[in-house]
């Protein structure tokens, strides 16, 4: 069986055009992703009076960093940044702990009704988040966690999707390793911490990336759960640039660009684990 791709196996005039056309299509697709980002940078470097004319000129007449200065002058942007990073960091840590323990119970331990309970647990993913918004809000009020860090962190510390992801990943680990460790006298906790978790590191990193990005960009739940300005996260804080006199578009773009730095750095540092984890966790062995 040939290992060549369909493009390499094709013959005739179409074969000569296939590779250049594919290259051009990929270049155009890449440009379509880059153009909005470049446009955002240009707006952030322009004056407020020039925003409307940028669609005609395509480039600001004068490069200005005033928008980046206004971001810190008009709102406590550093506090918003800290809140987003603090909440997303704690949620990520707790999700990795709780989801890995639940995934171990659902994948490595045999107990009556395990698969049925897992299906019920997985069924919570089918319920729209908007439906649960009011009940969750009532519970938060009853527990006294409204307008507090705990209200932003604790409800998001458990994830059915994270449990499903890690369970599928742990199923790829041979059960003979558990049996060998049990023969040596290891209990479930030792097998979990010393055998399964080290082997499941790519899956844990994938979950950590997803959990951090989702909670770092969370908007609706922090919006309804916080009133104090010192608890606002970045997505909610960006609303402060909208006033009765209009929107400070360059400042919004500048703030959004600075808010993008942690997710981009996270992806660049851990992208190899992300790809590996998705590939290995998608196949049950």
C-alpha positions in Angstrom: 0.0 0.0 0.0 1.5 3.4 -1.0 2.4 5.8 1.7 2.0 8.8 -0.6 -0.8 11.3 -0.2 -3.6 11.6 -2.7 -2.0 14.7 -4.1 1.3 12.9 -4.7 -0.4 9.9 -6.2 -2.5 11.9 -8.7 -1.3 12.2 -12.3 -1.9 14.6 -15.1 -2.3 18.4 -15.2 -4.3 18.3 -12.0 -1.4 16.8 -10.1 0.8 19.8 -11.1 -1.8 22.3 -9.9 -2.9 20.5 -6.7 0.1 21.5 -4.6 0.3 25.2 -5.6 -3.5 25.6 -5.2 -3.3 23.9 -1.8 -0.5 26.3 -0.8 -2.4 29.4 -2.0 -5.6 28.2 -0.2 -3.6 27.8 3.1 -2.0 31.2 2.7 -5.3 32.8 2.1 -6.8 31.0 5.1 -3.8 32.1 7.3 -4.3 35.7 6.1 -8.0 35.6 7.1 -6.9 34.7 10.6 -4.2 37.4 10.8 -6.0 40.4 9.4 -8.4 40.9 12.3 -5.5 40.8 14.7 -3.5 43.3 12.7 -6.6 45.5 12.4 -6.9 45.4 16.2 -3.3 46.4 16.7 -3.7 49.3 14.3 -6.8 50.6 16.1 -5.1 50.4 19.5 -2.2 52.5 18.1 -4.5 55.2 16.7 -6.2 58.3 18.2 -9.9 58.2 19.1 -10.6 60.8 16.4 -9.0 58.6 13.7 -10.9 55.4 14.4 -13.7 56.2 11.9 -11.2 57.1 9.2 -9.2 54.0 9.5 -11.6 52.1 7.2 -10.6 54.6 4.5 -6.9 55.2 5.2 -6.1 51.7 6.4 -3.3 53.0 8.6 -3.2 55.6 11.4 -1.5 58.9 10.5 0.3 58.9 13.8 1.3 56.0 16.0 0.2 56.7 19.5 0.4 54.7 22.7 -2.1 56.9 24.5 -4.7 54.1 24.4 -2.5 51.8 26.4 -2.0 54.6 29.0 -5.7 55.3 29.2 -6.3 51.6 29.9 -4.6 52.0 33.3 -5.8 55.5 33.9 -9.5 54.9 33.4 -9.9 51.6 35.1 -7.9 49.4 37.6 -6.8 47.2 34.7 -4.0 45.5 36.8 -6.6 44.5 39.4 -8.8 43.0 36.6 -5.9 41.1 35.2 -5.0 39.8 38.7 -8.6 38.7 39.3 -8.8 36.8 36.0 -5.5 35.1 36.5 -6.2 34.3 40.2 -9.7 32.8 39.5 -8.6 30.9 36.4 -5.5 29.6 38.2 -7.4 28.3 41.2 -10.2 26.8 39.1 -7.6 25.0 36.9 -5.8 23.6 39.9 -9.0 22.3 41.5 -10.4 20.9 38.3 -7.2 18.9 37.6 -7.5 17.5 41.2 -11.2 16.7 41.2 -11.4 15.5 37.6 -8.4 13.2 37.9 -9.7 11.6 41.0 -13.2 11.1 39.5 -11.7 9.8 36.3 -9.6 7.3 38.2 -12.7 6.1 40.0 -14.7 5.7 36.7 -11.8 4.1 34.8 -9.7 2.0 37.1 -12.0 0.9 40.0 -14.7 -1.7 39.6 -17.9 -0.9 41.6 -21.6 -1.7 41.1 -23.3 0.7 38.8 -20.1 2.5 37.8 -20.9 2.9 34.1 -24.6 3.9 34.7 -23.4 6.6 37.2 -20.9 7.8 34.7 -23.6 8.1 32.0 -25.7 10.2 34.4 -22.7 12.3 35.3 -22.0 12.8 31.6 -25.6 13.6 30.9 -25.1 16.9 32.8 -23.2 18.1 29.7 -26.5 18.0 27.8 -28.1 20.6 30.1 -27.6 24.2 28.8 -25.7 26.4 31.2 -28.4 29.1 31.0 -30.9 26.7 32.5 -28.7 26.1 35.5 -27.8 29.8 36.0 -30.7 30.7 38.3 -30.5 27.6 40.5 -26.8 28.1 40.8 -27.2 31.7 41.7 -29.8 30.9 44.4 -27.4 28.3 45.9 -24.5 30.8 45.8 -26.7 33.4 47.7 -27.7 30.8 50.2 -24.1 29.8 50.9 -23.0 33.5 51.3 -20.6 33.4 48.4 -22.1 36.2 46.4 -19.6 38.9 45.4 -16.7 36.8 46.7 -13.8 34.9 45.2 -15.3 31.6 46.5 -18.4 32.1 44.3 -16.3 32.5 41.2 -14.0 29.5 42.1 -15.9 26.8 43.9 -18.8 26.2 41.4 -16.3 25.9 38.5 -14.0 23.5 40.4 -15.8 20.4 39.1 -16.2 19.6 35.4 -18.0 16.7 33.8 -16.2 17.3 30.6 -12.8 17.2 32.4 -13.8 14.0 34.0 -14.8 12.5 30.7 -11.5 13.7 29.0 -9.3 12.2 31.7 -11.3 9.0 31.9 -10.9 8.3 28.2 -7.2 9.1 28.6 -6.8 6.8 31.6 -8.5 3.9 29.7 -5.5 3.9 27.3 -3.2 3.0 30.2 -2.7 -0.8 30.5 -4.5 -2.3 33.5 -1.5 -4.6 34.0 0.3 -1.7 35.6 -2.4 -1.5 38.3 -2.2 -5.2 38.9 1.6 -5.2 39.2 1.4 -2.3 41.7 -1.3 -4.1 43.7 0.8 -7.2 43.9 3.6 -5.1 45.4 1.2 -4.0 48.0 0.1 -0.6 46.6 -3.4 0.7 47.4 -5.6 2.8 45.2 -4.1 6.1 46.4 -0.5 5.0 45.7 -1.5 3.5 42.3 -3.3 6.8 41.5 -0.5 9.1 42.5 2.6 7.1 41.6 1.4 5.1 38.5 -1.6 6.7 36.8 -1.0 10.4 37.3 2.6 10.4 35.8 1.4 8.5 32.8 -1.6 10.7 32.4 0.4 13.9 32.4 -0.4 14.9 28.8 -4.1 14.5 29.5 -3.8 16.6 32.7 -2.0 19.3 30.8 -4.7 19.3 28.1 -7.4 19.7 30.8 -5.4 22.4 32.5 -5.2 24.4 29.2 -8.9 24.0 28.5 -9.9 24.9 32.0 -7.6 28.0 32.2 -8.7 29.4 28.9 -12.4 28.8 29.5 -12.4 30.4 33.0 -10.0 33.2 32.0 -12.4 34.2 29.3 -15.5 33.7 31.4 -17.9 36.6 31.2 -21.6 35.9 32.0 -21.1 34.2 35.4 -18.7 36.8 36.8 -21.0 39.5 35.5 -24.0 38.4 37.5 -22.1 37.2 40.6 -19.9 40.3 41.4 -20.8 43.8 42.2 -17.6 45.2 43.7 -15.1 46.7 41.3 -12.2 45.0 43.0 -13.7 41.6 42.0 -14.2 42.3 38.4 -12.4 40.1 35.9 -11.0 41.2 32.5 -14.0 40.4 30.3 -16.3 42.3 32.6 -13.8 45.1 33.2 -13.7 45.8 29.4 -17.3 47.0 29.8 -16.1 50.0 31.8 -14.8 51.6 28.6 -18.4 52.0 27.4 -19.8 55.2 28.7 -22.7 57.5 27.9 -20.4 59.5 25.7 -19.5 56.5 23.6 -16.9 53.8 23.5 -13.2 54.3 23.8 -12.5 51.8 21.0 -8.6 52.2 20.9 -8.5 51.6 24.7 -10.8 48.6 24.4 -8.5 47.1 21.7 -5.4 47.9 23.7 -6.9 46.2 26.8 -8.0 43.2 24.7 -4.5 42.8 23.3 -2.9 42.8 26.7 -5.5 40.4 27.9 -4.6 38.0 25.1 -1.0 37.6 26.3 -1.5 34.9 29.0 -3.5 32.5 26.7 -1.0 33.0 23.8 2.0 32.3 26.1 0.2 29.3 27.6 -0.4 27.8 24.2 3.1 28.4 22.9 4.7 26.8 26.0 2.4 23.8 26.1 1.3 23.2 22.5 3.3 20.0 22.2 1.5 18.5 25.2 -1.9 19.7 23.8 -1.4 17.9 20.5 -0.1 14.8 22.2 -2.8 14.7 24.8 -5.6 15.1 22.2 -4.1 12.4 20.0 -3.6 9.8 22.8 -6.8 10.6 24.7 -9.0 10.3 21.6 -8.2 6.6 21.2 -9.2 3.9 23.7 -6.6 1.2 23.9 
